[in-house]
Amino acid sequence: MKITIYEVAKKAGVSISTASKALNDRKDVGDATKERIRLIAKELSYEPSHFARALAMRKTGNIGVITVRYYQAPMLTNPFYSKIIEGIEEELITANLNLVTNVLRREQVEAMEIPKMVKEKSVDGIILLGHMPGDFVDMIVDKAPPAVMVDNAMKNPPISSILMDNVEGSARAVEYLIDSGHKRIAYVSGPSSRYSFLQRAEGYKKAHLARGLKAEERLMIFNEKEEAGYGWTSGILNTEPRPDAVFACNDVHAILAINMLKDNGLSVPDDVSVMGFDNIDLSEHFIPSLSTVDINKSAMGSKAAQILVDIINTKKNRVENIVFPTSIVVRNSVKKRN
């Protein structure tokens, strides 16, 4: 039978309230009494109820991660976000906190449905992971405990954000393609409504400007309808002359583009070079191995958890915008043409 606080209090000859205060190290109980009650609790193998402790301390010991599933594939298996979650998880283990995930469907977000963990107040803080509309984020921040964003940012509401340097990272990638002799570089991307994809498009244009070239809008293709598969990427083959390189908004889209090019009888990188962004694990092992932009994804997750835990512990909200640097990783999907 599970020992309750009642048995501890009875054996110590004190009230349940005093026993509870002693075990929670309250200042209104003397040190000698605390020590005696702790010894009795240990002797009886008493284990405090996590729920009762949470009520007493107004804390649950849980940190929530909310993300939105926009595609058919499970969001948490996304190779980019799974690495961020690894970093969050590692930091929370160190802090002796629990990770609770809440994956929402697009329809729930569009309907402005309050996530269960927010409604039930079952977490002490929330990490908003990935793209979410501004009005939805506004609602979460208004109703939820402290929150931090990862891979998204907005001025209002004021909320800390953890980002990678999308503009400079993509600019360096496209400059590398130009410096390798490529003149017509296509940009293939997910929806232009996504903060990171739009920033990477900005970097694509910035690199062309820096090298005295004009970025052609017709070479920039956004998957606005979020179609599955790679069919939408084939639009880049409809331009004349054909692009000699493709810069993709992330490695998954780069791999889609490579498969599309191969199925159209083109060789990568002999006919068309391809460059990605994110440096997911698969990029190194794909054939050809993918040149890409590297980001320390787990460090991003770790930093988000650190900031959130600090806000919870100090009870002082603050707004930090942390931007992680990027670096170019050269592999076999880009051919030098000069």
N, C-alpha and C positions, 0 to 999 in steps of 0.2 A: 504494500500500500504506500502511496506517495505521501511523504511527510509534508505537512502544511505549516504555515507560520503560527497556526494555533498551537500545535504541539511544542514548537520552540518557545513560545511565550509562556505556556503552561509550565514547562520544566524550569524556565528561568524565573518564574514567579513574577512576571511583569505583564502588562497589558499587550494586546496585539499591536496597538499603535506604537508602544515603546520598542517592541521587538523589531518592527518594521523600520522605525527611525534609526535604530542601532545598526541594522544591516545595510542601511543606505547612507551610513556615516553622517547623520544629521548632527548639527552642533548643539542642539538642545538635549542631547543625551551624553552623560559623562563618559570619559574614556574607559574607566574600569567596568562600567556597565556594558559598554559596547564590546569590550574584549570578552567578557563573560558570555554574552549572548552569541557572539561569533563562535566561541568554542563549543557551545551547546549545539548550535546549528551544524557545525562540522561533525560533531559526535553523532548527531541524528541523520547525517547525510542529507540535510535539507538543501533543496535546489529551488531558488526563487523563481516564480512565474515570470517569464519574459514580458507577458502582457501586463501583469500587475505592476511590474517595475517601470514599464513604459508609461503607464498611466501616472504613476507617482512622479516620474522625472519629466513628464510631458515629452518623452522621446521614444521612438520605436526601435532605434538601432538599424533602420532600413534606409537605403538610398535608392531612389527610383531612376530608371532610365526609360524615357519615353521616346519612341521612334515611330515612323509612319511607313507602312508597306505600300509602295506605289506600283510595284511590279508583282508578277506571279511568284517569283522566287522569294523564299523567306528572307526578311530584312536582315535578321541577325546572322545569316550565313554569308552576307555580302563581305567579300574579302577585305575591303577597306574598313568597314565599320566593325567587323569582328576583332580587328587588331586594336582599335580604339577601346572597345569593351574590355579586351585583355588588360589594357593599362588601367582602366577604371577599377576592374576587379582586383588587380594586384594592390592598388592603393587602399582599397576598402578592406582587404584582408589584413593589411598592416594596421589599419585603424580599428580593427575588430568590428566592422560593420557589414551588414548584409546587402547584397545587390538584388534588386527586384526589377524585372523588366516588364514593360507594357507596350506591346506592339499594336498600333492602331491601324485600321483600314482607312483608305482614302475617304470613303463615305462618312466615316465617323468624324473625321477632321472637317470635312465640308459641312457637316450638320452641326458643327461646334459642340460635339458631345464631350462632356467633362470626363476625362480618364478616371477609371475606377480608383486608382491609388490616390488621386487628388480628392475625389468625392469622399472616400472613406478615411482620409488623413492617415494613411498607413505607412507613410514615409516621412523622413525628417527633411529631405531635400530632393531635388529633381535635376537630372541632366537631360536636356533636350537635344537629341542626337539627330543631325541631318536636317534636311529642308522641311520647314513648316511655315504656313502662311502667317503673316504678321498679326492678323486679328485673332488667330488661334493661340499664338504665343502670348499675346496680350491677355487673353482670358486665363491662361495657365498661370502667368505671373501674378495676376490679380487674385486668384483663388488658391494658389498652391503655397507650400513652404518655399524657402529660398531655392532659386533655380540658376543654372548655368547652361549656356548653349555651346555645342561643338559642331563645327562645319556649317555654321550659319551665323548671321549677325544682323542686328537692326538697331537703329538709334532709339526708337521708342517701341516698347517700353525699355528703360535702362536695365540692361542685364549683361553680366559678364559673358564673354565669348572667347572660344579657343578656335583659332583658324590656322591654316597654312598660308604661306605667301603665294596665293594663286596667280596674281598678276605677274610678279617677277619670275616665278617658276615657269609659267607658260611662255613668257617672253624669252627666257634663256633657252627653252627647248626649241622654239621656232627659230631663234637666232642660230642655234647649232645646226638646224636643218639648212638654213640659208647659207651659212658659212661652209657647209658641206657640198654646196653647189646646186641646191634645189631652188627653183625659181617660181614654181606654181604649187603652193602648199594649201591643201584643203583643210578645213576644220570641221570635224564631225563631233556632235555634242548631244547630250540629253536636252531637256526643255530649257529654253532661255529664261524661264522663271526662276531657275535654281541659282542661288547666290554664287556658288563656287563656279558653276559653268559659265555664267555671265562674266565673272572676273577673268576666267581663263581665256574667254573670247577677247577681252580687253587686252590681255597680254599678247595674244596672237597679233592683234592690230598694232600694238606698241612695237613689237619686234620688226614688223614690216617697215614701219615709219623710221625706226632706228637704222635700218639698212637701206633706206632710200627706195623702198618698194611700196607698191600700193596693195593693200589687202582687198581682194575682190569679194564683195558680199555674196556673189553667186557661188563662191567656193566654201561658204560657211553654211553648213547644214545642221539644223537643230531638229531633234526628234520630238516635236511639239506634242504629237498625239501619243507619245510613249508606246510606239509599236514594238511588239516582241520581235526577236530575231534581228537579222542584219539587212533585210530588204530595203529599208529606208536609206541606208548608207550608199546604195548604188547610184544615187543621184549625182555623186561626184564624177561618175563616168560619162555623164551627159554633157559635160562641158568640153569645149575645144579651144586650145589643145588640152589633152588630159593632164590632170595634176601629176607631178613627179614625186610628191610626198603627201602624207596625211598626218596631221597632228590631231589626236583624239583627246577629248576632255578627261578621259580616264583610261586605265588599262583594259577594262572590260570592253569599252567601245573600240579601243585599238584592236583587240583580238577579233571583234565582230568585223571590223574593216578588213583585217588580214584575210579572214575566211571568205568575205565577199570578193575580194580581189582575186584570190586563188580560184574561186568558183567561176570567175569571169576570164580565166586563162592567163592571169597576170602573176608575175613572180615578185615576191617580197624578199629582199629589197632591190633585186635587179631592175624591175620595171618601175616599182613604186616603193619608196621608203615609208615606214610607219613609226610614229613616236607616240607613246602614251603618257599617262600621268598617274601617280600614286605608288608605283613600285610594289604591287601586290606580289605575293609569293609565286603565283603562277607565271608571272612575266619572265622570270629567270629560266623557267623550264619549258616555256612554249617554244614551238619551232616556226620561224626563227625566234631566238630569245629577243625579248622586247626592250628596245631603248626607251627610257622613261624618265620621269621626275620623281625623285625619292622624297618621302616625308617620314618623319619619326611618328608614326601613327599611335603606337602605344604610349609614347611620351605625352601626346595630346590628351589622351584619355586620363593619364595619371595626373596631369596638371589640372584638368577639369575637376577631378575628384578632390584634389588638394584644396583648391579654391573653395569648393562647396563645403567641405568639412570645416574649413577655417571659419566660414561665414556662420555655420551652424553653432560651432563652439564659442565663438566670440559674440554671437548675436548682433553682429554689426555687418549690415549689408554693404557691399562695395562693388563697384563696376570696374572690371579689368578687361582689356581687349588684348589677348596674347596672340601674337602671330609667329608661327613656327617657320624657320627657314627651310628652303628646299635645295636640292642639288641634282645635277644631271647624272644619269647612269647610262653609259654607252654600252650597247650590246650589238646584236647582229641584224636588227631590223632596219637599220639605216645604212645606206651606201654612199660613200663619198663620190661625187660626180664632177669634181674639179681636180 
